[in-house]
Amino acid sequence: TTGIADIVGRRFGAVKIPYNQRKSWAGSISMFAFGILVAMGMLYYFSMFGYFELDWLQTLEKVALVSLVATLVESLSTAEVIDDNISVPLVSMITAYTTFYLAF
């Protein structure tokens, strides 16, 4: 989804995020939305084959949270510390694990 953020941000990203002028609102919004669409699509695909049954509204809320956290991490200027190709998937996995498996 960071690829989509890059494409949309370069094309429509005139308005930059205040705390990181290299990132745009358009790119971040597209990452958030595309992250939700891809995750829900994959979950729907696997649920069709009976791998699991989901409460779709609750799942959408959890997926939106994971996508929001991933988008926030991607928007930070941390390239000097850790590459976002590592930080975004790592934080996404931790958030998804805690949201889907540890939440009550």
Rosetta constraint file for C-alpha pairs under 8 A:
AtomPair CA 1 CA 5 HARMONIC 6.39 0.50
AtomPair CA 1 CA 31 HARMONIC 5.37 0.50
AtomPair CA 1 CA 34 HARMONIC 6.22 0.50
AtomPair CA 1 CA 35 HARMONIC 5.82 0.50
AtomPair CA 2 CA 6 HARMONIC 6.15 0.50
AtomPair CA 2 CA 31 HARMONIC 6.08 0.50
AtomPair CA 2 CA 74 HARMONIC 7.81 0.50
AtomPair CA 3 CA 7 HARMONIC 6.31 0.50
AtomPair CA 4 CA 8 HARMONIC 6.03 0.50
AtomPair CA 4 CA 27 HARMONIC 7.39 0.50
AtomPair CA 4 CA 30 HARMONIC 6.78 0.50
AtomPair CA 4 CA 31 HARMONIC 6.34 0.50
AtomPair CA 4 CA 34 HARMONIC 7.59 0.50
AtomPair CA 5 CA 9 HARMONIC 5.62 0.50
AtomPair CA 5 CA 26 HARMONIC 7.55 0.50
AtomPair CA 5 CA 27 HARMONIC 4.04 0.50
AtomPair CA 5 CA 28 HARMONIC 5.97 0.50
AtomPair CA 5 CA 29 HARMONIC 7.75 0.50
AtomPair CA 5 CA 30 HARMONIC 5.58 0.50
AtomPair CA 5 CA 31 HARMONIC 4.94 0.50
AtomPair CA 6 CA 10 HARMONIC 6.02 0.50
AtomPair CA 6 CA 27 HARMONIC 6.09 0.50
AtomPair CA 7 CA 11 HARMONIC 6.32 0.50
AtomPair CA 7 CA 27 HARMONIC 7.47 0.50
AtomPair CA 8 CA 12 HARMONIC 5.71 0.50
AtomPair CA 8 CA 13 HARMONIC 6.87 0.50
AtomPair CA 8 CA 26 HARMONIC 6.39 0.50
AtomPair CA 8 CA 27 HARMONIC 5.24 0.50
AtomPair CA 8 CA 30 HARMONIC 6.89 0.50
AtomPair CA 9 CA 13 HARMONIC 4.24 0.50
AtomPair CA 9 CA 14 HARMONIC 7.91 0.50
AtomPair CA 9 CA 23 HARMONIC 7.30 0.50
AtomPair CA 9 CA 24 HARMONIC 5.71 0.50
AtomPair CA 9 CA 25 HARMONIC 7.52 0.50
AtomPair CA 9 CA 26 HARMONIC 5.41 0.50
AtomPair CA 9 CA 27 HARMONIC 3.96 0.50
AtomPair CA 9 CA 28 HARMONIC 7.61 0.50
AtomPair CA 10 CA 27 HARMONIC 7.71 0.50
AtomPair CA 12 CA 26 HARMONIC 6.18 0.50
AtomPair CA 12 CA 27 HARMONIC 7.80 0.50
AtomPair CA 13 CA 23 HARMONIC 7.86 0.50
AtomPair CA 13 CA 24 HARMONIC 4.97 0.50
AtomPair CA 13 CA 25 HARMONIC 6.53 0.50
AtomPair CA 13 CA 26 HARMONIC 5.21 0.50
AtomPair CA 13 CA 27 HARMONIC 6.44 0.50
AtomPair CA 14 CA 24 HARMONIC 6.89 0.50
AtomPair CA 15 CA 24 HARMONIC 5.74 0.50
AtomPair CA 15 CA 25 HARMONIC 6.16 0.50
AtomPair CA 15 CA 26 HARMONIC 7.56 0.50
AtomPair CA 16 CA 20 HARMONIC 7.24 0.50
AtomPair CA 16 CA 21 HARMONIC 5.32 0.50
AtomPair CA 16 CA 22 HARMONIC 7.03 0.50
AtomPair CA 16 CA 23 HARMONIC 5.76 0.50
AtomPair CA 16 CA 24 HARMONIC 4.08 0.50
AtomPair CA 16 CA 25 HARMONIC 5.86 0.50
AtomPair CA 17 CA 21 HARMONIC 5.75 0.50
AtomPair CA 17 CA 22 HARMONIC 7.81 0.50
AtomPair CA 17 CA 23 HARMONIC 5.86 0.50
AtomPair CA 17 CA 24 HARMONIC 5.29 0.50
AtomPair CA 17 CA 25 HARMONIC 5.83 0.50
AtomPair CA 19 CA 76 HARMONIC 7.72 0.50
AtomPair CA 20 CA 75 HARMONIC 6.99 0.50
AtomPair CA 20 CA 76 HARMONIC 6.61 0.50
AtomPair CA 20 CA 77 HARMONIC 6.21 0.50
AtomPair CA 23 CA 27 HARMONIC 7.03 0.50
AtomPair CA 23 CA 28 HARMONIC 7.47 0.50
AtomPair CA 23 CA 75 HARMONIC 6.27 0.50
AtomPair CA 24 CA 28 HARMONIC 6.28 0.50
AtomPair CA 25 CA 29 HARMONIC 5.95 0.50
AtomPair CA 26 CA 30 HARMONIC 6.09 0.50
AtomPair CA 27 CA 31 HARMONIC 6.15 0.50
AtomPair CA 28 CA 32 HARMONIC 6.21 0.50
AtomPair CA 28 CA 71 HARMONIC 6.14 0.50
AtomPair CA 28 CA 75 HARMONIC 7.01 0.50
AtomPair CA 29 CA 33 HARMONIC 6.16 0.50
AtomPair CA 30 CA 34 HARMONIC 5.79 0.50
AtomPair CA 31 CA 35 HARMONIC 5.79 0.50
AtomPair CA 31 CA 67 HARMONIC 7.89 0.50
AtomPair CA 31 CA 71 HARMONIC 6.37 0.50
AtomPair CA 32 CA 36 HARMONIC 6.43 0.50
AtomPair CA 32 CA 64 HARMONIC 7.76 0.50
AtomPair CA 32 CA 67 HARMONIC 5.38 0.50
AtomPair CA 32 CA 68 HARMONIC 5.96 0.50
AtomPair CA 32 CA 70 HARMONIC 7.82 0.50
AtomPair CA 32 CA 71 HARMONIC 5.82 0.50
AtomPair CA 33 CA 37 HARMONIC 6.31 0.50
AtomPair CA 33 CA 67 HARMONIC 7.85 0.50
AtomPair CA 34 CA 38 HARMONIC 6.03 0.50
AtomPair CA 35 CA 39 HARMONIC 6.06 0.50
AtomPair CA 35 CA 67 HARMONIC 5.62 0.50
AtomPair CA 36 CA 40 HARMONIC 5.95 0.50
AtomPair CA 36 CA 60 HARMONIC 7.77 0.50
AtomPair CA 36 CA 63 HARMONIC 6.10 0.50
AtomPair CA 36 CA 64 HARMONIC 5.93 0.50
AtomPair CA 36 CA 67 HARMONIC 6.16 0.50
AtomPair CA 37 CA 41 HARMONIC 5.93 0.50
AtomPair CA 38 CA 42 HARMONIC 6.15 0.50
AtomPair CA 39 CA 43 HARMONIC 6.14 0.50
AtomPair CA 39 CA 63 HARMONIC 6.95 0.50
AtomPair CA 40 CA 44 HARMONIC 5.97 0.50
AtomPair CA 40 CA 60 HARMONIC 7.18 0.50
AtomPair CA 40 CA 63 HARMONIC 7.37 0.50
AtomPair CA 41 CA 45 HARMONIC 6.09 0.50
AtomPair CA 42 CA 46 HARMONIC 6.33 0.50
AtomPair CA 43 CA 47 HARMONIC 6.04 0.50
AtomPair CA 44 CA 48 HARMONIC 6.17 0.50
AtomPair CA 45 CA 49 HARMONIC 7.11 0.50
AtomPair CA 46 CA 50 HARMONIC 6.79 0.50
AtomPair CA 46 CA 51 HARMONIC 5.87 0.50
AtomPair CA 46 CA 52 HARMONIC 7.36 0.50
AtomPair CA 47 CA 51 HARMONIC 5.41 0.50
AtomPair CA 47 CA 52 HARMONIC 5.26 0.50
AtomPair CA 47 CA 53 HARMONIC 6.02 0.50
AtomPair CA 47 CA 54 HARMONIC 7.63 0.50
AtomPair CA 54 CA 59 HARMONIC 6.77 0.50
AtomPair CA 55 CA 59 HARMONIC 6.01 0.50
AtomPair CA 56 CA 60 HARMONIC 5.96 0.50
AtomPair CA 57 CA 61 HARMONIC 6.38 0.50
AtomPair CA 58 CA 62 HARMONIC 6.35 0.50
AtomPair CA 59 CA 63 HARMONIC 6.02 0.50
AtomPair CA 60 CA 64 HARMONIC 5.95 0.50
AtomPair CA 61 CA 65 HARMONIC 6.30 0.50
AtomPair CA 62 CA 66 HARMONIC 6.34 0.50
AtomPair CA 62 CA 96 HARMONIC 7.71 0.50
AtomPair CA 62 CA 99 HARMONIC 6.38 0.50
AtomPair CA 62 CA 100 HARMONIC 7.13 0.50
AtomPair CA 63 CA 67 HARMONIC 6.09 0.50
AtomPair CA 63 CA 96 HARMONIC 7.70 0.50
AtomPair CA 64 CA 68 HARMONIC 5.99 0.50
AtomPair CA 65 CA 69 HARMONIC 6.21 0.50
AtomPair CA 66 CA 70 HARMONIC 6.16 0.50
AtomPair CA 66 CA 92 HARMONIC 5.96 0.50
AtomPair CA 66 CA 95 HARMONIC 5.85 0.50
AtomPair CA 66 CA 96 HARMONIC 5.90 0.50
AtomPair CA 66 CA 99 HARMONIC 7.96 0.50
AtomPair CA 67 CA 71 HARMONIC 6.04 0.50
AtomPair CA 67 CA 92 HARMONIC 7.52 0.50
AtomPair CA 68 CA 72 HARMONIC 6.16 0.50
AtomPair CA 69 CA 73 HARMONIC 6.17 0.50
AtomPair CA 69 CA 91 HARMONIC 7.57 0.50
AtomPair CA 69 CA 92 HARMONIC 7.02 0.50
AtomPair CA 69 CA 95 HARMONIC 7.58 0.50
AtomPair CA 70 CA 74 HARMONIC 6.09 0.50
AtomPair CA 70 CA 88 HARMONIC 5.46 0.50
AtomPair CA 70 CA 89 HARMONIC 7.57 0.50
AtomPair CA 70 CA 91 HARMONIC 6.69 0.50
AtomPair CA 70 CA 92 HARMONIC 5.61 0.50
AtomPair CA 71 CA 75 HARMONIC 6.14 0.50
AtomPair CA 71 CA 88 HARMONIC 7.92 0.50
AtomPair CA 72 CA 76 HARMONIC 6.56 0.50
AtomPair CA 73 CA 84 HARMONIC 7.71 0.50
AtomPair CA 73 CA 87 HARMONIC 7.23 0.50
AtomPair CA 73 CA 88 HARMONIC 6.09 0.50
AtomPair CA 73 CA 91 HARMONIC 7.70 0.50
AtomPair CA 74 CA 84 HARMONIC 6.03 0.50
AtomPair CA 74 CA 87 HARMONIC 7.82 0.50
AtomPair CA 74 CA 88 HARMONIC 6.07 0.50
AtomPair CA 78 CA 82 HARMONIC 5.88 0.50
AtomPair CA 78 CA 83 HARMONIC 6.91 0.50
AtomPair CA 78 CA 84 HARMONIC 7.31 0.50
AtomPair CA 79 CA 83 HARMONIC 4.91 0.50
AtomPair CA 79 CA 84 HARMONIC 6.62 0.50
AtomPair CA 82 CA 86 HARMONIC 6.99 0.50
AtomPair CA 82 CA 87 HARMONIC 6.53 0.50
AtomPair CA 83 CA 87 HARMONIC 6.28 0.50
AtomPair CA 84 CA 88 HARMONIC 5.40 0.50
AtomPair CA 85 CA 89 HARMONIC 6.82 0.50
AtomPair CA 86 CA 90 HARMONIC 6.11 0.50
AtomPair CA 87 CA 91 HARMONIC 5.94 0.50
AtomPair CA 88 CA 92 HARMONIC 5.92 0.50
AtomPair CA 89 CA 93 HARMONIC 6.03 0.50
AtomPair CA 90 CA 94 HARMONIC 6.32 0.50
AtomPair CA 91 CA 95 HARMONIC 5.99 0.50
AtomPair CA 92 CA 96 HARMONIC 5.93 0.50
AtomPair CA 93 CA 97 HARMONIC 5.97 0.50
AtomPair CA 94 CA 98 HARMONIC 6.16 0.50
AtomPair CA 95 CA 99 HARMONIC 5.86 0.50
AtomPair CA 96 CA 100 HARMONIC 5.76 0.50
AtomPair CA 96 CA 101 HARMONIC 7.86 0.50
AtomPair CA 97 CA 101 HARMONIC 5.45 0.50
AtomPair CA 97 CA 102 HARMONIC 6.87 0.50
AtomPair CA 98 CA 102 HARMONIC 4.77 0.50
AtomPair CA 98 CA 103 HARMONIC 6.25 0.50
AtomPair CA 99 CA 103 HARMONIC 5.33 0.50
